[in-house]
Amino acid sequence: MAGWTDRLPACGLYRTTRALPGHEQEVPADLLVYFHNHSDAGLPRVMVPDHILCNRWRFRREGICFRAFSWVESLVRLPEQGYYVLAGTFRFAKGAWPKGALVQLGYTRKGEAMLFIAQRPLSTTDSHLVFSDRGVRMPDPGLSGLQGPLTVYTDRGDRPADDEQPEHDRQAAMEREANPLGPGRLP
């Protein structure tokens, strides 16, 4: 017999369309959240944005457990933050980025998609890419024009893995190892 937990969506990034009942101040409508369909308490929970590091939101670890299961139906699933390739030319008010360009997908606190294009600084002999901290807003329908997410190596130095990437991000990275281009895309 299927229970209520079987009807919950997958863990991941979502945008709220309604405030979470009983937590309207902490989780209002139009907020980027990380949804977990499980917790130590046996209830689903949402984690709210805390701060941005390198164009990626970090979420408050404690999260908010809730019993308002119908609220989950109001969540809008979003592609994970990370690196993608443009499947076609991306046009915006001040220009265009070509098909095949490497971009970083991030979000505003309201869950609006932002793209940051990879750039190679002309003033350096190093072979590295940088991403500006100023992105270009991408409408939701345009998100289907992204191929990925791509897996990028992070040199952690002496830092423990927990400092850089929460458990749910590490799990997503492990799941992508079999197919780094993402579900439905052949390597």
C-alpha positions as CSV (number, residue, x, y, z in Angstrom):
1,M,0.0,0.0,0.0
2,A,1.4,3.4,-1.0
3,G,1.7,5.9,1.7
4,W,1.9,9.7,1.6
5,T,5.7,9.6,1.4
6,D,5.5,7.7,-1.9
7,R,3.6,10.7,-3.4
8,L,6.2,13.3,-2.5
9,P,8.5,14.7,-5.2
10,A,12.2,14.0,-5.4
11,C,14.6,16.0,-3.3
12,G,16.0,19.0,-5.1
13,L,15.6,22.7,-5.9
14,Y,12.1,24.2,-6.1
15,R,10.4,27.6,-6.2
16,T,7.5,28.1,-3.9
17,T,4.3,29.5,-5.3
18,R,2.5,29.6,-1.9
19,A,3.7,30.3,1.6
20,L,4.2,27.3,3.8
21,P,1.3,27.1,6.2
22,G,2.5,27.9,9.7
23,H,5.8,29.2,8.4
24,E,4.7,32.1,6.2
25,Q,7.4,34.4,7.3
26,E,10.3,31.9,6.8
27,V,8.9,30.3,3.6
28,P,6.8,32.8,1.6
29,A,5.6,32.5,-1.9
30,D,8.3,33.0,-4.6
31,L,11.2,31.7,-2.7
32,L,14.0,29.3,-3.8
33,V,14.1,26.3,-1.5
34,Y,15.8,23.0,-1.3
35,F,13.1,20.3,-0.6
36,H,13.8,17.0,1.1
37,N,11.2,14.3,1.0
38,H,12.6,12.9,4.2
39,S,14.2,13.9,7.5
40,D,15.3,12.3,10.8
41,A,11.8,13.3,12.1
42,G,10.2,11.2,9.3
43,L,8.6,14.3,7.8
44,P,9.5,16.3,4.6
45,R,11.4,19.5,5.1
46,V,12.5,22.6,3.2
47,M,15.7,24.4,3.5
48,V,15.7,28.1,2.9
49,P,18.6,30.1,1.1
50,D,21.3,31.3,3.5
51,H,24.1,32.9,1.4
52,I,25.6,32.8,-2.1
53,L,29.1,31.5,-2.7
54,C,30.5,31.5,-6.3
55,N,27.0,32.1,-7.8
56,R,25.5,29.1,-5.9
57,W,23.1,29.4,-3.0
58,R,24.0,27.6,0.2
59,F,21.0,26.5,2.2
60,R,20.4,26.5,6.0
61,R,21.1,23.0,7.1
62,E,18.5,22.8,9.9
63,G,15.5,23.1,7.5
64,I,11.8,23.3,8.5
65,C,9.9,20.0,8.9
66,F,6.2,20.3,8.0
67,R,2.9,18.3,7.8
68,A,1.2,20.5,5.2
69,F,1.6,17.8,2.5
70,S,-0.8,19.5,0.0
71,W,1.6,22.5,0.0
72,V,4.2,20.3,-1.8
73,E,2.0,20.2,-4.9
74,S,2.5,24.0,-5.2
75,L,6.3,23.7,-5.6
76,V,7.9,24.3,-9.1
77,R,10.8,22.0,-9.8
78,L,14.0,23.8,-11.0
79,P,17.2,22.4,-12.6
80,E,20.1,22.1,-10.1
81,Q,22.6,24.9,-9.8
82,G,25.8,24.2,-11.8
83,Y,27.4,24.3,-15.1
84,Y,25.6,23.7,-18.4
85,V,26.1,24.1,-22.2
86,L,23.7,26.2,-24.2
87,A,21.8,24.0,-26.7
88,G,21.1,27.0,-28.9
89,T,21.9,30.7,-29.1
90,F,20.7,32.6,-26.0
91,R,19.5,36.1,-26.8
92,F,18.9,38.8,-24.2
93,A,18.5,42.6,-24.2
94,K,22.2,43.5,-24.5
95,G,23.5,40.7,-26.7
96,A,23.6,37.0,-27.3
97,W,25.7,34.0,-26.3
98,P,26.4,31.3,-28.9
99,K,25.2,27.7,-29.0
100,G,27.7,25.5,-27.2
101,A,28.8,28.2,-24.7
102,L,29.6,27.1,-21.2
103,V,27.4,28.8,-18.6
104,Q,26.8,28.6,-14.9
105,L,23.1,28.4,-13.8
106,G,22.2,30.1,-10.6
107,Y,19.1,31.6,-9.1
108,T,17.9,34.7,-7.3
109,R,16.4,34.3,-3.8
110,K,13.0,34.4,-5.6
111,G,14.0,31.3,-7.7
112,E,14.5,33.2,-10.9
113,A,17.1,31.6,-13.2
114,M,20.3,33.5,-13.8
115,L,23.0,32.5,-16.3
116,F,26.7,33.4,-16.0
117,I,28.9,32.9,-19.0
118,A,32.4,31.3,-18.8
119,Q,35.1,33.8,-19.7
120,R,38.8,33.5,-20.2
121,P,40.6,36.6,-19.0
122,L,42.8,38.2,-21.7
123,S,45.3,39.5,-19.1
124,T,46.4,36.1,-17.9
125,T,48.6,33.2,-19.1
126,D,46.8,30.8,-16.8
127,S,44.4,28.4,-18.4
128,H,41.4,29.0,-16.2
129,L,37.9,30.2,-16.7
130,V,36.0,32.7,-14.6
131,F,32.3,33.4,-14.1
132,S,31.1,37.0,-13.4
133,D,29.1,37.6,-10.3
134,R,26.6,39.5,-12.5
135,G,24.4,37.2,-14.6
136,V,21.6,37.5,-17.1
137,R,18.0,36.6,-16.2
138,M,16.8,33.5,-18.1
139,P,13.0,33.0,-18.4
140,D,11.8,29.6,-17.2
141,P,10.9,28.3,-20.7
142,G,14.6,28.8,-21.7
143,L,15.8,26.4,-19.1
144,S,15.0,23.5,-21.4
145,G,17.7,24.9,-23.7
146,L,20.4,23.9,-21.3
147,Q,22.4,20.7,-21.6
148,G,23.8,19.3,-18.4
149,P,24.5,19.7,-15.6
150,L,28.2,19.1,-16.2
151,T,30.5,17.7,-13.6
152,V,33.4,20.0,-12.7
153,Y,36.3,19.0,-10.4
154,T,36.6,21.1,-7.2
155,D,40.0,21.3,-5.6
156,R,39.1,21.2,-1.9
157,G,42.7,21.5,-0.6
158,D,42.7,20.7,3.1
159,R,39.0,21.6,3.6
160,P,36.6,18.8,4.6
161,A,34.0,18.1,2.0
162,D,31.2,19.3,4.3
163,D,32.5,22.9,4.0
164,E,31.9,23.1,0.2
165,Q,29.0,20.8,-0.6
166,P,26.0,19.7,1.5
167,E,25.1,16.0,1.6
168,H,22.3,16.4,-1.0
169,D,24.7,18.0,-3.5
170,R,27.2,15.2,-3.0
171,Q,24.5,12.6,-3.6
172,A,23.5,14.4,-6.8
173,A,27.1,14.4,-8.0
174,M,27.4,10.7,-7.3
175,E,24.2,10.0,-9.3
176,R,25.6,12.0,-12.3
177,E,28.8,9.9,-12.4
178,A,27.1,7.3,-14.6
179,N,25.8,10.0,-17.0
180,P,27.5,13.4,-16.5
181,L,25.3,15.1,-19.2
182,G,22.2,14.4,-17.1
183,P,19.1,12.2,-17.5
184,G,18.0,11.5,-21.0
185,R,21.2,12.7,-22.6
186,L,23.8,10.3,-24.0
187,P,27.5,11.0,-23.3
